[in-house]
Amino acid sequence: MIAPKIISEKLGVVNEDIPVWSSYYRRSLPTKLGDTGFGMLTNKDSEYRAKAEEVFVEVQNEFQQLVNLAREELKFQKDKLKR
């Protein structure tokens, strides 16, 4: 099945947002202290965590919209086949 333009565009938006979220999330992880197995949280880590959470909400919303668009398209195609 070839996706309609609106689904392709929404998929593009989701594909752009996921690496942004991932980058912030990885930066928010505690800094390792050598080979001790311990980590240290810094102010920067907290800042990146907040940004990751903001972007994650956007990613969730965009992904839900993509799922809804795909459902609508599948329903349309199914109804079209029944005719």
C-alpha atoms as a printed R data frame, in Angstrom:
   type eleno elety resid chain resno       x      y      z
1  ATOM     1    CA   MET     A     1   0.000  0.000  0.000
2  ATOM     2    CA   ILE     A     2   1.288  3.444 -0.904
3  ATOM     3    CA   ALA     A     3   0.707  5.923  1.899
4  ATOM     4    CA   PRO     A     4  -1.127  9.147  1.152
5  ATOM     5    CA   LYS     A     5   0.872 12.366  1.284
6  ATOM     6    CA   ILE     A     6  -0.493 13.366  4.717
7  ATOM     7    CA   ILE     A     7   0.689 10.084  6.273
8  ATOM     8    CA   SER     A     8   4.117 10.392  4.644
9  ATOM     9    CA   GLU     A     9   4.455 13.950  5.933
10 ATOM    10    CA   LYS     A    10   3.435 12.959  9.477
11 ATOM    11    CA   LEU     A    11   5.892 10.057  9.378
12 ATOM    12    CA   GLY     A    12   8.593 12.534  8.373
13 ATOM    13    CA   VAL     A    13   7.780 14.720 11.375
14 ATOM    14    CA   VAL     A    14   7.945 11.730 13.729
15 ATOM    15    CA   ASN     A    15  11.230 10.602 12.167
16 ATOM    16    CA   GLU     A    16  12.707 14.065 12.755
17 ATOM    17    CA   ASP     A    17  11.522 14.304 16.372
18 ATOM    18    CA   ILE     A    18  12.730 10.894 17.595
19 ATOM    19    CA   PRO     A    19  16.483 11.592 17.168
20 ATOM    20    CA   VAL     A    20  16.052 14.966 18.917
21 ATOM    21    CA   TRP     A    21  14.371 13.279 21.890
22 ATOM    22    CA   SER     A    22  16.982 10.508 21.918
23 ATOM    23    CA   SER     A    23  19.833 12.994 21.942
24 ATOM    24    CA   TYR     A    24  18.398 14.937 24.885
25 ATOM    25    CA   TYR     A    25  17.596 11.712 26.726
26 ATOM    26    CA   ARG     A    26  21.135 10.339 26.349
27 ATOM    27    CA   ARG     A    27  22.590 13.658 27.522
28 ATOM    28    CA   SER     A    28  20.345 13.533 30.600
29 ATOM    29    CA   LEU     A    29  21.771 10.234 31.834
30 ATOM    30    CA   PRO     A    30  24.105 10.385 34.851
31 ATOM    31    CA   THR     A    31  27.775 10.928 34.100
32 ATOM    32    CA   LYS     A    32  29.784  7.805 34.918
33 ATOM    33    CA   LEU     A    33  32.570  8.153 37.438
34 ATOM    34    CA   GLY     A    34  35.329  6.051 35.933
35 ATOM    35    CA   ASP     A    35  35.012  2.289 36.447
36 ATOM    36    CA   THR     A    36  33.367  2.660 39.851
37 ATOM    37    CA   GLY     A    37  29.868  1.821 38.626
38 ATOM    38    CA   PHE     A    38  28.642  5.086 40.133
39 ATOM    39    CA   GLY     A    39  27.119  7.997 38.302
40 ATOM    40    CA   MET     A    40  26.711 11.662 39.069
41 ATOM    41    CA   LEU     A    41  23.794 13.910 38.137
42 ATOM    42    CA   THR     A    42  24.632 17.494 37.279
43 ATOM    43    CA   ASN     A    43  22.539 20.589 36.627
44 ATOM    44    CA   LYS     A    44  23.088 20.051 32.908
45 ATOM    45    CA   ASP     A    45  21.709 16.506 33.186
46 ATOM    46    CA   SER     A    46  18.533 17.877 34.757
47 ATOM    47    CA   GLU     A    47  18.248 20.515 32.037
48 ATOM    48    CA   TYR     A    48  18.551 17.891 29.312
49 ATOM    49    CA   ARG     A    49  16.035 15.653 31.128
50 ATOM    50    CA   ALA     A    50  13.480 18.484 31.092
51 ATOM    51    CA   LYS     A    51  14.060 19.069 27.379
52 ATOM    52    CA   ALA     A    52  13.786 15.327 26.694
53 ATOM    53    CA   GLU     A    53  10.456 15.202 28.523
54 ATOM    54    CA   GLU     A    54   9.143 18.172 26.512
55 ATOM    55    CA   VAL     A    55  10.142 16.606 23.205
56 ATOM    56    CA   PHE     A    56   8.810 13.198 24.308
57 ATOM    57    CA   VAL     A    57   5.326 14.664 24.759
58 ATOM    58    CA   GLU     A    58   5.542 16.095 21.236
59 ATOM    59    CA   VAL     A    59   6.733 12.745 19.861
60 ATOM    60    CA   GLN     A    60   3.859 10.938 21.583
61 ATOM    61    CA   ASN     A    61   1.312 13.392 20.159
62 ATOM    62    CA   GLU     A    62   2.747 13.227 16.647
63 ATOM    63    CA   PHE     A    63   2.917  9.432 16.785
64 ATOM    64    CA   GLN     A    64  -0.702  9.195 17.983
65 ATOM    65    CA   GLN     A    65  -1.767 11.447 15.117
66 ATOM    66    CA   LEU     A    66   0.149  9.186 12.714
67 ATOM    67    CA   VAL     A    67  -1.605  6.108 14.100
68 ATOM    68    CA   ASN     A    68  -4.991  7.800 13.753
69 ATOM    69    CA   LEU     A    69  -4.246  8.804 10.164
70 ATOM    70    CA   ALA     A    70  -3.169  5.246  9.338
71 ATOM    71    CA   ARG     A    71  -6.367  3.847 10.894
72 ATOM    72    CA   GLU     A    72  -8.497  6.251  8.879
73 ATOM    73    CA   GLU     A    73  -6.675  5.337  5.682
74 ATOM    74    CA   LEU     A    74  -7.001  1.607  6.326
75 ATOM    75    CA   LYS     A    75 -10.709  2.002  7.029
76 ATOM    76    CA   PHE     A    76 -11.104  4.006  3.832
77 ATOM    77    CA   GLN     A    77  -9.245  1.346  1.811
78 ATOM    78    CA   LYS     A    78 -11.299 -1.436  3.412
79 ATOM    79    CA   ASP     A    79 -14.564  0.351  2.620
80 ATOM    80    CA   LYS     A    80 -13.344  1.029 -0.908
81 ATOM    81    CA   LEU     A    81 -12.676 -2.697 -1.439
82 ATOM    82    CA   LYS     A    82 -16.168 -3.608 -0.242
83 ATOM    83    CA   ARG     A    83 -17.806 -1.473 -2.945
